[in-house]
Amino acid sequence: MERIRTMECPACGARLASCAVRGITAEPQALVVKLACTVCGESSVAIVEREDGGTAPAFTQDDVLDAHDFLQTWKGPVAELIKTA
């Protein structure tokens, strides 16, 4: 999670050191998190690789592009996309 603290907000460029972080899903090798910038209030989604070196293959660029394409055409509520435990 330390990697998130060194990232910059894609909207305003502020450091995300004090951003609000909410987990969306956990994969064996990465976490998908929602970040909320405390400077401009913009929310974004990030894929953060785990530092413990899990055994599952990493997300590829194609995986990210496929997710982007899917989300551009999604018409339903976000809650349907997010599984809760």
N, CA, C and O atoms as CSV, one atom per row, in Angstrom:
chain,resi,resn,atom,element,x,y,z
A,1,MET,N,N,0.808,-1.194,0.000
A,1,MET,CA,C,0.000,0.000,0.000
A,1,MET,C,C,0.853,1.261,0.000
A,1,MET,O,O,0.352,2.347,-0.290
A,2,GLU,N,N,2.127,1.130,0.319
A,2,GLU,CA,C,2.999,2.298,0.299
A,2,GLU,C,C,3.102,2.890,-1.104
A,2,GLU,O,O,3.313,4.094,-1.250
A,3,ARG,N,N,2.957,2.069,-2.125
A,3,ARG,CA,C,3.028,2.564,-3.502
A,3,ARG,C,C,1.951,3.598,-3.776
A,3,ARG,O,O,2.187,4.559,-4.508
A,4,ILE,N,N,0.778,3.413,-3.201
A,4,ILE,CA,C,-0.318,4.356,-3.404
A,4,ILE,C,C,0.074,5.736,-2.890
A,4,ILE,O,O,-0.257,6.748,-3.507
A,5,ARG,N,N,0.767,5.778,-1.779
A,5,ARG,CA,C,1.144,7.055,-1.159
A,5,ARG,C,C,2.094,7.875,-2.030
A,5,ARG,O,O,2.207,9.085,-1.839
A,6,THR,N,N,2.780,7.239,-2.984
A,6,THR,CA,C,3.705,7.970,-3.859
A,6,THR,C,C,3.067,8.326,-5.198
A,6,THR,O,O,3.686,9.010,-6.013
A,7,MET,N,N,1.844,7.874,-5.434
A,7,MET,CA,C,1.162,8.158,-6.692
A,7,MET,C,C,0.612,9.579,-6.696
A,7,MET,O,O,0.475,10.212,-5.649
A,8,GLU,N,N,0.297,10.071,-7.904
A,8,GLU,CA,C,-0.285,11.398,-8.046
A,8,GLU,C,C,-1.710,11.288,-8.582
A,8,GLU,O,O,-2.031,10.372,-9.340
A,9,CYS,N,N,-2.544,12.219,-8.184
A,9,CYS,CA,C,-3.919,12.271,-8.663
A,9,CYS,C,C,-3.895,12.546,-10.169
A,9,CYS,O,O,-3.237,13.490,-10.606
A,10,PRO,N,N,-4.598,11.743,-10.968
A,10,PRO,CA,C,-4.599,11.973,-12.411
A,10,PRO,C,C,-5.324,13.255,-12.816
A,10,PRO,O,O,-5.116,13.754,-13.922
A,11,ALA,N,N,-6.162,13.790,-11.944
A,11,ALA,CA,C,-6.919,15.005,-12.278
A,11,ALA,C,C,-6.148,16.285,-11.948
A,11,ALA,O,O,-6.088,17.200,-12.770
A,12,CYS,N,N,-5.552,16.355,-10.736
A,12,CYS,CA,C,-4.916,17.608,-10.313
A,12,CYS,C,C,-3.417,17.493,-10.077
A,12,CYS,O,O,-2.743,18.511,-9.929
A,13,GLY,N,N,-2.880,16.277,-10.039
A,13,GLY,CA,C,-1.441,16.088,-9.852
A,13,GLY,C,C,-0.982,16.079,-8.412
A,13,GLY,O,O,0.215,15.945,-8.159
A,14,ALA,N,N,-1.894,16.219,-7.448
A,14,ALA,CA,C,-1.521,16.204,-6.033
A,14,ALA,C,C,-1.084,14.807,-5.615
A,14,ALA,O,O,-1.574,13.812,-6.150
A,15,ARG,N,N,-0.169,14.734,-4.668
A,15,ARG,CA,C,0.233,13.433,-4.126
A,15,ARG,C,C,-0.949,12.796,-3.416
A,15,ARG,O,O,-1.734,13.480,-2.759
A,16,LEU,N,N,-1.069,11.494,-3.553
A,16,LEU,CA,C,-2.184,10.773,-2.937
A,16,LEU,C,C,-1.829,10.255,-1.546
A,16,LEU,O,O,-2.431,9.296,-1.062
A,17,ALA,N,N,-0.844,10.899,-0.904
A,17,ALA,CA,C,-0.391,10.452,0.409
A,17,ALA,C,C,-1.503,10.449,1.448
A,17,ALA,O,O,-1.494,9.616,2.354
A,18,SER,N,N,-2.452,11.357,1.333
A,18,SER,CA,C,-3.523,11.413,2.320
A,18,SER,C,C,-4.886,11.134,1.694
A,18,SER,O,O,-5.912,11.587,2.202
A,19,CYS,N,N,-4.896,10.393,0.598
A,19,CYS,CA,C,-6.152,10.088,-0.078
A,19,CYS,C,C,-6.947,9.048,0.695
A,19,CYS,O,O,-6.413,8.341,1.550
A,20,ALA,N,N,-8.217,8.970,0.380
A,20,ALA,CA,C,-9.066,7.931,0.935
A,20,ALA,C,C,-8.944,6.712,0.024
A,20,ALA,O,O,-9.104,6.826,-1.191
A,21,VAL,N,N,-8.662,5.555,0.602
A,21,VAL,CA,C,-8.475,4.325,-0.171
A,21,VAL,C,C,-9.540,3.328,0.232
A,21,VAL,O,O,-9.762,3.091,1.420
A,22,ARG,N,N,-10.202,2.741,-0.762
A,22,ARG,CA,C,-11.213,1.720,-0.494
A,22,ARG,C,C,-10.949,0.542,-1.417
A,22,ARG,O,O,-10.851,0.714,-2.632
A,23,GLY,N,N,-10.834,-0.638,-0.857
A,23,GLY,CA,C,-10.607,-1.826,-1.653
A,23,GLY,C,C,-11.837,-2.209,-2.445
A,23,GLY,O,O,-12.955,-2.190,-1.929
A,24,ILE,N,N,-11.622,-2.559,-3.706
A,24,ILE,CA,C,-12.714,-3.042,-4.549
A,24,ILE,C,C,-12.635,-4.556,-4.640
A,24,ILE,O,O,-13.626,-5.256,-4.433
A,25,THR,N,N,-11.453,-5.049,-4.951
A,25,THR,CA,C,-11.263,-6.498,-5.022
A,25,THR,C,C,-9.801,-6.826,-4.767
A,25,THR,O,O,-8.920,-5.997,-4.992
A,26,ALA,N,N,-9.555,-8.024,-4.303
A,26,ALA,CA,C,-8.194,-8.493,-4.059
A,26,ALA,C,C,-7.943,-9.714,-4.918
A,26,ALA,O,O,-8.667,-10.706,-4.840
A,27,GLU,N,N,-6.927,-9.634,-5.724
A,27,GLU,CA,C,-6.491,-10.747,-6.548
A,27,GLU,C,C,-5.216,-11.312,-5.922
A,27,GLU,O,O,-4.601,-10.644,-5.092
A,28,PRO,N,N,-4.805,-12.518,-6.296
A,28,PRO,CA,C,-3.600,-13.089,-5.699
A,28,PRO,C,C,-2.349,-12.216,-5.852
A,28,PRO,O,O,-1.481,-12.225,-4.979
A,29,GLN,N,N,-2.252,-11.471,-6.943
A,29,GLN,CA,C,-1.032,-10.694,-7.157
A,29,GLN,C,C,-1.258,-9.184,-7.145
A,29,GLN,O,O,-0.298,-8.419,-7.246
A,30,ALA,N,N,-2.497,-8.747,-7.026
A,30,ALA,CA,C,-2.765,-7.309,-7.069
A,30,ALA,C,C,-4.044,-6.959,-6.319
A,30,ALA,O,O,-4.899,-7.807,-6.065
A,31,LEU,N,N,-4.139,-5.689,-5.978
A,31,LEU,CA,C,-5.343,-5.142,-5.370
A,31,LEU,C,C,-5.933,-4.123,-6.333
A,31,LEU,O,O,-5.197,-3.381,-6.983
A,32,VAL,N,N,-7.246,-4.085,-6.426
A,32,VAL,CA,C,-7.919,-3.045,-7.188
A,32,VAL,C,C,-8.564,-2.140,-6.145
A,32,VAL,O,O,-9.388,-2.585,-5.346
A,33,VAL,N,N,-8.177,-0.857,-6.161
A,33,VAL,CA,C,-8.642,0.065,-5.140
A,33,VAL,C,C,-9.249,1.319,-5.753
A,33,VAL,O,O,-8.889,1.724,-6.859
A,34,LYS,N,N,-10.167,1.922,-5.023
A,34,LYS,CA,C,-10.738,3.205,-5.405
A,34,LYS,C,C,-10.036,4.260,-4.564
A,34,LYS,O,O,-9.942,4.127,-3.343
A,35,LEU,N,N,-9.543,5.307,-5.216
A,35,LEU,CA,C,-8.835,6.380,-4.537
A,35,LEU,C,C,-9.651,7.660,-4.642
A,35,LEU,O,O,-10.209,7.953,-5.700
A,36,ALA,N,N,-9.726,8.416,-3.572
A,36,ALA,CA,C,-10.411,9.710,-3.587
A,36,ALA,C,C,-9.400,10.769,-3.163
A,36,ALA,O,O,-8.911,10.744,-2.034
A,37,CYS,N,N,-9.087,11.693,-4.056
A,37,CYS,CA,C,-8.122,12.762,-3.794
A,37,CYS,C,C,-8.714,13.736,-2.778
A,37,CYS,O,O,-9.848,14.188,-2.931
A,38,THR,N,N,-7.945,14.052,-1.750
A,38,THR,CA,C,-8.424,14.988,-0.734
A,38,THR,C,C,-8.254,16.444,-1.172
A,38,THR,O,O,-8.782,17.347,-0.523
A,39,VAL,N,N,-7.523,16.680,-2.265
A,39,VAL,CA,C,-7.319,18.046,-2.755
A,39,VAL,C,C,-8.470,18.465,-3.673
A,39,VAL,O,O,-9.113,19.488,-3.439
A,40,CYS,N,N,-8.732,17.662,-4.732
A,40,CYS,CA,C,-9.759,18.051,-5.709
A,40,CYS,C,C,-11.040,17.240,-5.595
A,40,CYS,O,O,-12.051,17.601,-6.196
A,41,GLY,N,N,-11.018,16.140,-4.828
A,41,GLY,CA,C,-12.208,15.323,-4.643
A,41,GLY,C,C,-12.453,14.304,-5.744
A,41,GLY,O,O,-13.418,13.543,-5.671
A,42,GLU,N,N,-11.597,14.274,-6.764
A,42,GLU,CA,C,-11.765,13.329,-7.876
A,42,GLU,C,C,-11.512,11.900,-7.399
A,42,GLU,O,O,-10.616,11.655,-6.591
A,43,SER,N,N,-12.306,10.970,-7.902
A,43,SER,CA,C,-12.114,9.548,-7.589
A,43,SER,C,C,-11.508,8.844,-8.787
A,43,SER,O,O,-11.797,9.192,-9.931
A,44,SER,N,N,-10.670,7.858,-8.527
A,44,SER,CA,C,-10.072,7.063,-9.596
A,44,SER,C,C,-9.882,5.644,-9.094
A,44,SER,O,O,-9.985,5.372,-7.898
A,45,VAL,N,N,-9.602,4.749,-10.023
A,45,VAL,CA,C,-9.376,3.342,-9.702
A,45,VAL,C,C,-7.939,3.009,-10.051
A,45,VAL,O,O,-7.433,3.439,-11.087
A,46,ALA,N,N,-7.276,2.243,-9.189
A,46,ALA,CA,C,-5.886,1.855,-9.429
A,46,ALA,C,C,-5.721,0.362,-9.207
A,46,ALA,O,O,-6.397,-0.237,-8.370
A,47,ILE,N,N,-4.815,-0.224,-9.965
A,47,ILE,CA,C,-4.423,-1.616,-9.772
A,47,ILE,C,C,-3.029,-1.580,-9.164
A,47,ILE,O,O,-2.089,-1.070,-9.773
A,48,VAL,N,N,-2.903,-2.124,-7.961
A,48,VAL,CA,C,-1.646,-2.064,-7.225
A,48,VAL,C,C,-1.119,-3.478,-7.035
A,48,VAL,O,O,-1.791,-4.319,-6.438
A,49,GLU,N,N,0.075,-3.740,-7.538
A,49,GLU,CA,C,0.670,-5.071,-7.390
A,49,GLU,C,C,1.028,-5.313,-5.937
A,49,GLU,O,O,1.499,-4.416,-5.238
A,50,ARG,N,N,0.797,-6.533,-5.497
A,50,ARG,CA,C,1.172,-6.912,-4.133
A,50,ARG,C,C,2.690,-7.032,-4.053
A,50,ARG,O,O,3.344,-7.431,-5.017
A,51,GLU,N,N,3.229,-6.689,-2.917
A,51,GLU,CA,C,4.680,-6.757,-2.732
A,51,GLU,C,C,5.141,-8.135,-2.290
A,51,GLU,O,O,6.339,-8.417,-2.321
A,52,ASP,N,N,4.213,-9.010,-1.875
A,52,ASP,CA,C,4.601,-10.325,-1.387
A,52,ASP,C,C,4.818,-11.344,-2.496
A,52,ASP,O,O,5.129,-12.503,-2.221
A,53,GLY,N,N,4.656,-10.918,-3.761
A,53,GLY,CA,C,4.941,-11.799,-4.895
A,53,GLY,C,C,4.013,-12.985,-5.004
A,53,GLY,O,O,4.474,-14.125,-4.947
A,54,GLY,N,N,2.730,-12.759,-5.156
A,54,GLY,CA,C,1.764,-13.848,-5.312
A,54,GLY,C,C,2.086,-14.714,-6.519
A,54,GLY,O,O,3.009,-14.414,-7.276
A,55,THR,N,N,1.332,-15.782,-6.697
A,55,THR,CA,C,1.648,-16.736,-7.753
A,55,THR,C,C,0.806,-16.570,-9.013
A,55,THR,O,O,1.112,-17.187,-10.034
A,56,ALA,N,N,-0.233,-15.765,-8.972
A,56,ALA,CA,C,-1.079,-15.587,-10.156
A,56,ALA,C,C,-0.388,-14.657,-11.154
A,56,ALA,O,O,0.411,-13.808,-10.759
A,57,PRO,N,N,-0.690,-14.813,-12.446
A,57,PRO,CA,C,-0.073,-13.925,-13.435
A,57,PRO,C,C,-0.536,-12.486,-13.228
A,57,PRO,O,O,-1.655,-12.241,-12.776
A,58,ALA,N,N,0.334,-11.545,-13.563
A,58,ALA,CA,C,0.015,-10.118,-13.407
A,58,ALA,C,C,-1.021,-9.690,-14.438
A,58,ALA,O,O,-1.204,-10.353,-15.459
A,59,PHE,N,N,-1.688,-8.589,-14.168
A,59,PHE,CA,C,-2.594,-8.011,-15.151
A,59,PHE,C,C,-1.766,-7.573,-16.354
A,59,PHE,O,O,-0.682,-7.011,-16.199
A,60,THR,N,N,-2.273,-7.829,-17.532
A,60,THR,CA,C,-1.584,-7.378,-18.743
A,60,THR,C,C,-2.200,-6.059,-19.206
A,60,THR,O,O,-3.251,-5.646,-18.716
A,61,GLN,N,N,-1.540,-5.411,-20.146
A,61,GLN,CA,C,-2.099,-4.188,-20.718
A,61,GLN,C,C,-3.443,-4.488,-21.379
A,61,GLN,O,O,-4.361,-3.670,-21.325
A,62,ASP,N,N,-3.554,-5.647,-21.995
A,62,ASP,CA,C,-4.820,-6.033,-22.620
A,62,ASP,C,C,-5.942,-6.175,-21.588
A,62,ASP,O,O,-7.087,-5.817,-21.863
A,63,ASP,N,N,-5.614,-6.698,-20.405
A,63,ASP,CA,C,-6.611,-6.813,-19.338
A,63,ASP,C,C,-7.156,-5.438,-18.964
A,63,ASP,O,O,-8.364,-5.259,-18.806
A,64,VAL,N,N,-6.258,-4.476,-18.826
A,64,VAL,CA,C,-6.658,-3.118,-18.447
A,64,VAL,C,C,-7.490,-2.481,-19.560
A,64,VAL,O,O,-8.503,-1.837,-19.284
A,65,LEU,N,N,-7.069,-2.655,-20.814
A,65,LEU,CA,C,-7.820,-2.098,-21.941
A,65,LEU,C,C,-9.199,-2.741,-22.064
A,65,LEU,O,O,-10.180,-2.061,-22.362
A,66,ASP,N,N,-9.271,-4.047,-21.834
A,66,ASP,CA,C,-10.566,-4.732,-21.871
A,66,ASP,C,C,-11.499,-4.186,-20.784
A,66,ASP,O,O,-12.682,-3.954,-21.034
A,67,ALA,N,N,-10.962,-3.984,-19.584
A,67,ALA,CA,C,-11.775,-3.428,-18.501
A,67,ALA,C,C,-12.226,-2.011,-18.848
A,67,ALA,O,O,-13.373,-1.643,-18.596
A,68,HIS,N,N,-11.337,-1.230,-19.417
A,68,HIS,CA,C,-11.682,0.142,-19.819
A,68,HIS,C,C,-12.810,0.137,-20.843
A,68,HIS,O,O,-13.780,0.883,-20.706
A,69,ASP,N,N,-12.687,-0.700,-21.866
A,69,ASP,CA,C,-13.721,-0.793,-22.900
A,69,ASP,C,C,-15.060,-1.210,-22.301
A,69,ASP,O,O,-16.103,-0.656,-22.648
A,70,PHE,N,N,-15.025,-2.186,-21.402
A,70,PHE,CA,C,-16.246,-2.647,-20.757
A,70,PHE,C,C,-16.904,-1.524,-19.955
A,70,PHE,O,O,-18.114,-1.317,-20.052
A,71,LEU,N,N,-16.114,-0.803,-19.168
A,71,LEU,CA,C,-16.665,0.246,-18.323
A,71,LEU,C,C,-17.207,1.420,-19.128
A,71,LEU,O,O,-18.127,2.101,-18.673
A,72,GLN,N,N,-16.662,1.671,-20.302
A,72,GLN,CA,C,-17.175,2.752,-21.144
A,72,GLN,C,C,-18.588,2.469,-21.631
A,72,GLN,O,O,-19.367,3.399,-21.845
A,73,THR,N,N,-18.922,1.216,-21.805
A,73,THR,CA,C,-20.241,0.868,-22.331
A,73,THR,C,C,-21.228,0.428,-21.239
A,73,THR,O,O,-22.399,0.188,-21.535
A,74,TRP,N,N,-20.773,0.320,-19.985
A,74,TRP,CA,C,-21.616,-0.136,-18.888
A,74,TRP,C,C,-22.715,0.884,-18.619
A,74,TRP,O,O,-22.433,2.073,-18.473
A,75,LYS,N,N,-23.951,0.435,-18.552
A,75,LYS,CA,C,-25.103,1.309,-18.333
A,75,LYS,C,C,-25.750,1.101,-16.963
A,75,LYS,O,O,-26.595,1.897,-16.552
A,76,GLY,N,N,-25.366,0.054,-16.265
A,76,GLY,CA,C,-25.998,-0.248,-14.981
A,76,GLY,C,C,-25.322,0.458,-13.817
A,76,GLY,O,O,-24.347,1.185,-14.007
A,77,PRO,N,N,-25.841,0.243,-12.607
A,77,PRO,CA,C,-25.244,0.849,-11.422
A,77,PRO,C,C,-23.906,0.193,-11.083
A,77,PRO,O,O,-23.699,-0.993,-11.338
A,78,VAL,N,N,-23.015,0.977,-10.511
A,78,VAL,CA,C,-21.685,0.489,-10.145
A,78,VAL,C,C,-21.786,-0.652,-9.136
A,78,VAL,O,O,-20.957,-1.562,-9.153
A,79,ALA,N,N,-22.771,-0.618,-8.274
A,79,ALA,CA,C,-22.929,-1.649,-7.241
A,79,ALA,C,C,-23.037,-3.051,-7.844
A,79,ALA,O,O,-22.661,-4.030,-7.198
A,80,GLU,N,N,-23.541,-3.157,-9.061
A,80,GLU,CA,C,-23.641,-4.464,-9.707
A,80,GLU,C,C,-22.284,-5.006,-10.106
A,80,GLU,O,O,-22.139,-6.214,-10.293
A,81,LEU,N,N,-21.289,-4.145,-10.241
A,81,LEU,CA,C,-19.953,-4.566,-10.649
A,81,LEU,C,C,-19.074,-4.980,-9.491
A,81,LEU,O,O,-18.088,-5.692,-9.677
A,82,ILE,N,N,-19.431,-4.533,-8.280
A,82,ILE,CA,C,-18.573,-4.736,-7.132
A,82,ILE,C,C,-19.171,-5.821,-6.240
A,82,ILE,O,O,-20.300,-5.703,-5.762
A,83,LYS,N,N,-18.400,-6.862,-6.030
A,83,LYS,CA,C,-18.834,-7.940,-5.142
A,83,LYS,C,C,-18.459,-7.574,-3.713
A,83,LYS,O,O,-17.357,-7.092,-3.456
A,84,THR,N,N,-19.375,-7.805,-2.796
A,84,THR,CA,C,-19.074,-7.592,-1.390
A,84,THR,C,C,-19.005,-8.935,-0.696
A,84,THR,O,O,-19.678,-9.890,-1.084
A,85,ALA,N,N,-18.189,-8.993,0.326
A,85,ALA,CA,C,-17.994,-10.256,1.053
A,85,ALA,C,C,-19.160,-10.592,1.927
A,85,ALA,O,O,-19.149,-11.622,2.602
